[in-house]
Amino acid sequence: MRGIIFRVISGLLVAGVFRIVSEILPNIKVWFIADFITVAFTISGFLAGFFAMQQLVSFANKFLSEFTQHVTKQVVNSVKAQMEKAGLERKKKAKENFKKKETMIFNPVVVDTSALIDGRVKDIAESGFLTATLLVPKFVLSELQHIADSSDALRRGKGRRGLDILNELKKMKKKGVDVKIIDDTGEGAKEVDGKLIEIAKNHKAKVLTVDFNLNKVASASNIGVLNVNELSNAIKSVMVPGDKISLKVVSVGKESTQGVGYLEDGTMIVVENGSSFVGKTVEVEVSRFLQTVAGRMIFAQVK
């Protein structure tokens, strides 16, 4: 473009020079000079255009390079921002899922007052054999508080023990135990046992207890029961008639002729004709045993 412009300008200059030379040197072949000047200006125009084109190409290459770098940088930053955003979204979602999982109820078990006062549930939980969400109705918590405020020292001690056990259970999430205080009142039932049964039905849960009557009612209602006494009996040493052991007779039994002793696991042994051996350690032989919901009772004879 610049070459064309230069050519036009040179043409005008040639025409001007031609006129001047014709007036000053009329005898010289002006046409020869004009052609010479025209050719010179034309070559100069092409050379100027060539160099201008080189400058234009250089400028275009530089512009294209800078534009490409800019676009590449923008694309990289955009992709990086999108990846960071996606990473944050994943972390947020994972955190929400974790919180949701924490609030989920797994293997629900309704806890009654007797199980908390008994206290053995804490040992079971610590051993890792109880992995569940323990549902404690507010009226059970109120009952424990009421017992803990009793004027009777024995009842007051039981109530406080129950509250202490509950607080210990709340600290056992790493053992798989999650305690939740619930508002469910077992609407429709009047008695406490009936309310616990209704709550268990509402939450499709089992009942944790040491109460004999609640055990029977729950079983009759097709509600699963975790009876601490039954578990205790199940893990006690099995003794059969003919087994011999050394036993300390610690008290007189129900009958005046009977003596009573205990194994290390708490199993009671009734020693026939053993009342005279109270305070002494004697060798006895197991004669028979009775299995009840309340526990296992073993009868023995002094050898």
C-alpha positions as CSV (number, residue, x, y, z in Angstrom):
1,M,0.0,0.0,0.0
2,R,2.8,2.3,0.9
3,G,4.6,1.4,-2.4
4,I,1.5,2.4,-4.4
5,I,1.2,5.7,-2.5
6,F,4.9,6.3,-3.1
7,R,4.5,5.5,-6.8
8,V,1.6,8.1,-7.1
9,I,3.7,10.7,-5.4
10,S,6.7,9.9,-7.6
11,G,4.6,10.2,-10.7
12,L,3.5,13.7,-9.6
13,L,7.1,14.7,-8.9
14,V,8.2,13.3,-12.3
15,A,5.6,15.4,-14.0
16,G,6.7,18.5,-12.1
17,V,10.4,17.9,-12.9
18,F,9.6,17.2,-16.6
19,R,7.9,20.6,-16.9
20,I,10.8,22.5,-15.2
21,V,13.4,20.8,-17.3
22,S,11.4,21.5,-20.5
23,E,11.5,25.2,-19.8
24,I,15.1,25.4,-18.7
25,L,16.7,22.9,-21.2
26,P,14.4,22.9,-24.3
27,N,17.1,21.2,-26.5
28,I,17.6,18.1,-24.3
29,K,15.6,15.1,-24.7
30,V,13.4,15.5,-21.7
31,W,11.5,12.4,-22.3
32,F,14.7,10.4,-21.5
33,I,15.2,12.2,-18.2
34,A,11.6,11.8,-17.3
35,D,11.7,8.0,-17.9
36,F,14.9,7.8,-15.9
37,I,13.4,9.7,-13.0
38,T,10.2,7.6,-13.2
39,V,12.2,4.3,-13.1
40,A,14.2,5.6,-10.1
41,F,11.2,6.6,-8.2
42,T,9.4,3.4,-9.0
43,I,12.3,1.3,-7.7
44,S,12.5,3.5,-4.6
45,G,8.7,2.9,-4.1
46,F,9.0,-0.8,-4.3
47,L,12.0,-0.9,-2.0
48,A,10.1,1.3,0.5
49,G,7.1,-1.0,0.2
50,F,9.3,-4.1,0.7
51,F,10.8,-2.7,3.9
52,A,7.4,-1.5,5.1
53,M,6.0,-5.0,4.5
54,Q,8.9,-6.5,6.5
55,Q,8.1,-4.1,9.4
56,L,4.4,-5.0,9.1
57,V,5.1,-8.8,9.1
58,S,7.5,-8.3,12.1
59,F,4.8,-6.3,13.9
60,A,2.1,-8.9,13.0
61,N,4.3,-11.8,14.3
62,K,5.1,-9.9,17.5
63,F,1.4,-9.1,18.0
64,L,0.4,-12.7,17.3
65,S,3.0,-14.0,19.7
66,E,1.9,-11.7,22.5
67,F,-1.8,-12.4,21.8
68,T,-1.2,-16.1,21.8
69,Q,0.7,-15.8,25.1
70,H,-2.1,-13.7,26.6
71,V,-4.8,-16.1,25.5
72,T,-2.8,-19.1,26.7
73,K,-2.2,-17.4,30.1
74,Q,-6.0,-16.6,30.4
75,V,-6.9,-20.2,29.5
76,V,-4.4,-21.7,32.0
77,N,-5.6,-19.3,34.7
78,S,-9.2,-20.2,33.9
79,V,-8.6,-23.9,34.0
80,K,-6.7,-23.5,37.3
81,A,-9.5,-21.5,38.8
82,Q,-12.0,-24.1,37.7
83,M,-9.9,-26.9,39.2
84,E,-9.5,-25.1,42.5
85,K,-13.3,-24.4,42.5
86,A,-14.0,-28.1,41.8
87,G,-11.6,-29.1,44.6
88,L,-13.3,-26.7,47.1
89,E,-16.7,-28.1,46.0
90,R,-15.5,-31.7,46.6
91,K,-14.1,-30.8,50.0
92,K,-17.3,-29.0,50.9
93,K,-19.4,-32.0,49.8
94,A,-17.2,-34.4,51.6
95,K,-17.5,-32.3,54.8
96,E,-21.3,-32.2,54.4
97,N,-21.4,-36.0,53.8
98,F,-19.3,-36.5,56.9
99,K,-21.6,-34.3,59.0
100,K,-24.6,-36.1,57.6
101,K,-23.1,-39.4,58.4
102,E,-22.4,-38.2,62.0
103,T,-26.1,-37.3,62.4
104,M,-27.3,-40.6,61.0
105,I,-28.8,-43.2,63.4
106,F,-27.2,-46.6,63.1
107,N,-28.3,-49.8,64.9
108,P,-30.7,-47.8,67.2
109,V,-31.1,-49.0,70.8
110,V,-33.5,-47.5,73.3
111,V,-31.9,-47.4,76.8
112,D,-34.0,-47.7,79.9
113,T,-33.2,-46.3,83.3
114,S,-32.3,-49.7,84.8
115,A,-29.5,-50.3,82.3
116,L,-27.9,-47.0,83.1
117,I,-28.1,-47.5,86.9
118,D,-26.8,-51.0,86.5
119,G,-23.6,-49.6,84.9
120,R,-22.3,-52.7,83.2
121,V,-23.3,-51.2,79.8
122,K,-20.3,-48.9,80.1
123,D,-17.9,-51.9,80.4
124,I,-19.6,-53.6,77.4
125,A,-19.3,-50.4,75.3
126,E,-15.6,-50.0,76.3
127,S,-15.0,-53.6,75.1
128,G,-16.2,-52.7,71.7
129,F,-19.1,-55.2,71.7
130,L,-21.8,-52.5,71.6
131,T,-21.7,-50.4,68.4
132,A,-25.0,-48.6,68.2
133,T,-26.9,-45.3,68.5
134,L,-28.2,-45.2,72.1
135,L,-31.5,-43.4,72.2
136,V,-32.2,-42.0,75.6
137,P,-35.7,-40.5,75.9
138,K,-35.9,-37.3,77.9
139,F,-38.3,-38.8,80.4
140,V,-35.5,-41.4,81.2
141,L,-33.1,-38.6,81.8
142,S,-35.7,-36.8,84.0
143,E,-36.2,-40.0,86.0
144,L,-32.5,-40.4,86.6
145,Q,-32.3,-36.7,87.7
146,H,-35.3,-37.3,90.0
147,I,-33.6,-40.4,91.6
148,A,-30.4,-38.5,92.0
149,D,-32.2,-35.8,93.9
150,S,-33.8,-38.3,96.3
151,S,-33.6,-37.8,100.0
152,D,-32.8,-41.6,100.3
153,A,-29.0,-42.0,100.1
154,L,-29.2,-45.4,98.4
155,R,-31.5,-44.1,95.6
156,R,-29.5,-40.9,95.3
157,G,-26.4,-42.9,94.8
158,K,-28.1,-45.0,92.1
159,G,-29.4,-41.9,90.3
160,R,-26.0,-40.2,90.3
161,R,-24.4,-43.5,89.1
162,G,-26.8,-43.6,86.2
163,L,-26.0,-40.0,85.2
164,D,-22.3,-40.7,85.4
165,I,-22.6,-43.8,83.2
166,L,-24.6,-41.7,80.6
167,N,-21.9,-39.1,80.5
168,E,-19.2,-41.8,80.1
169,L,-21.1,-43.3,77.2
170,K,-21.3,-39.9,75.5
171,K,-17.5,-40.0,75.3
172,M,-17.3,-43.3,73.4
173,K,-17.8,-42.3,69.8
174,K,-14.5,-43.9,68.9
175,K,-15.8,-47.1,70.3
176,G,-18.8,-47.0,68.0
177,V,-21.3,-45.7,70.5
178,D,-23.3,-42.5,69.8
179,V,-25.7,-41.2,72.5
180,K,-28.7,-39.2,71.4
181,I,-31.2,-37.6,73.8
182,I,-34.6,-37.8,72.0
183,D,-37.9,-36.0,72.6
184,D,-40.1,-39.0,71.7
185,T,-42.5,-39.6,74.6
186,G,-44.0,-42.9,73.4
187,E,-47.4,-41.2,72.9
188,G,-50.2,-43.6,73.3
189,A,-48.8,-45.5,76.3
190,K,-49.2,-44.6,79.9
191,E,-46.6,-46.8,81.7
192,V,-42.9,-46.2,81.3
193,D,-42.4,-49.7,79.9
194,G,-45.1,-49.2,77.4
195,K,-43.6,-45.8,76.3
196,L,-40.2,-47.5,75.8
197,I,-41.9,-50.2,73.6
198,E,-43.6,-47.5,71.5
199,I,-40.4,-45.6,71.1
200,A,-38.6,-48.8,70.0
201,K,-41.3,-49.4,67.4
202,N,-41.1,-45.8,66.2
203,H,-37.4,-46.0,65.6
204,K,-37.3,-49.7,64.7
205,A,-34.9,-50.1,67.6
206,K,-34.0,-52.7,70.2
207,V,-34.4,-52.1,74.0
208,L,-31.4,-52.2,76.3
209,T,-32.4,-53.2,79.9
210,V,-31.8,-55.3,82.9
211,D,-35.5,-55.1,83.9
212,F,-37.1,-58.5,83.9
213,N,-40.7,-57.3,83.2
214,L,-39.6,-54.9,80.4
215,N,-37.7,-57.8,78.9
216,K,-40.9,-59.9,78.8
217,V,-43.1,-57.1,77.5
218,A,-40.6,-56.2,74.7
219,S,-40.2,-59.9,73.7
220,A,-44.0,-60.2,73.6
221,S,-44.2,-57.1,71.4
222,N,-41.6,-58.6,68.9
223,I,-39.1,-56.0,70.0
224,G,-35.4,-57.1,70.1
225,V,-34.0,-57.0,73.7
226,L,-30.4,-56.5,74.8
227,N,-30.5,-57.8,78.3
228,V,-27.3,-57.2,80.2
229,N,-28.1,-60.0,82.6
230,E,-28.5,-62.5,79.8
231,L,-25.2,-61.3,78.3
232,S,-23.5,-61.7,81.7
233,N,-24.8,-65.2,82.1
234,A,-23.7,-66.1,78.6
235,I,-20.1,-65.3,79.3
236,K,-19.9,-66.9,82.7
237,S,-17.9,-70.1,83.2
238,V,-20.0,-73.2,82.4
239,M,-20.1,-75.7,85.3
240,V,-21.6,-79.1,85.1
241,P,-22.5,-81.6,87.8
242,G,-19.4,-83.3,89.1
243,D,-17.1,-80.3,88.8
244,K,-15.1,-79.7,92.0
245,I,-14.0,-76.2,93.2
246,S,-12.7,-74.5,96.3
247,L,-15.2,-72.0,97.6
248,K,-15.4,-69.6,100.5
249,V,-18.8,-69.7,102.2
250,V,-19.7,-66.2,103.0
251,S,-23.2,-66.3,104.4
252,V,-26.2,-68.5,105.3
253,G,-28.6,-69.3,102.5
254,K,-32.4,-69.0,102.2
255,E,-32.6,-72.3,104.1
256,S,-31.0,-72.3,107.5
257,T,-28.9,-75.3,106.6
258,Q,-27.6,-73.8,103.4
259,G,-24.4,-71.8,102.9
260,V,-23.7,-69.3,100.1
261,G,-20.5,-68.5,98.2
262,Y,-19.7,-66.7,94.9
263,L,-17.4,-67.4,92.0
264,E,-15.1,-64.6,90.7
265,D,-17.6,-63.7,88.0
266,G,-20.4,-63.2,90.6
267,T,-22.2,-66.5,90.1
268,M,-23.9,-67.6,93.3
269,I,-23.3,-71.1,94.6
270,V,-25.7,-72.6,97.2
271,V,-23.9,-75.1,99.3
272,E,-26.2,-77.7,100.8
273,N,-25.6,-78.3,104.5
274,G,-22.9,-75.6,104.3
275,S,-24.2,-73.1,106.9
276,S,-21.7,-74.4,109.5
277,F,-18.8,-73.5,107.1
278,V,-19.6,-69.7,107.0
279,G,-16.3,-67.8,106.8
280,K,-14.3,-70.9,105.7
281,T,-13.0,-72.1,102.4
282,V,-14.1,-75.6,101.6
283,E,-14.0,-78.0,98.6
284,V,-17.4,-78.5,97.1
285,E,-18.8,-80.6,94.2
286,V,-21.4,-79.2,91.8
287,S,-24.6,-81.2,92.0
288,R,-27.0,-79.2,89.8
289,F,-27.7,-75.7,88.4
290,L,-30.7,-73.6,87.5
291,Q,-30.7,-71.1,84.6
292,T,-33.1,-68.1,85.0
293,V,-33.5,-64.7,83.4
294,A,-32.1,-63.2,86.6
295,G,-29.0,-65.4,86.4
296,R,-27.5,-68.8,86.9
297,M,-27.8,-70.5,90.3
298,I,-25.5,-73.4,91.1
299,F,-26.0,-76.0,93.9
300,A,-23.2,-77.9,95.4
301,Q,-22.3,-80.3,98.2
302,V,-19.4,-80.2,100.6
303,K,-16.9,-83.0,99.9
